[in-house]
């Protein structure tokens, strides 16, 4: 876990002159006692919020917000997931607009953070698209439609996002390979 903190620190150091940073120790957003929240943000483009132990640097939660595309991801350490959900229930926190990443390790959200900082989270509008067929039964399509509705996106956008998300996990360098092939 200390590697996670070090990578976030490196992101901060790499962008030191162009980002704002602040530390909070007593906030309703912090879901555990004796935890520090460190916010790093660049003008209204992106924001990384990290909750961590101030001495051991164990990271409990990472929030990543891409203001350019109104996207919000959250990773919570599996070890503290119960405390996180209890806090949200007690404080009646609405997390419906956040893409939760609790089933993955922190490296996935950190990869996305690098993409957000580099401005690579959305494809160019001019890019040529291909149509593919999917074999889905009515129940599967209904499930996808409900999930898309909850995210307030089209079914097409939801499926595209899901495919890209899975590709990020399975083939972390796929975006670079696509860029090279263009």
Order of alpha helices (4+ residues) and beta strands (2+ residues): alpha-beta-beta-beta-beta-beta-alpha-beta-alpha-alpha-alpha-alpha
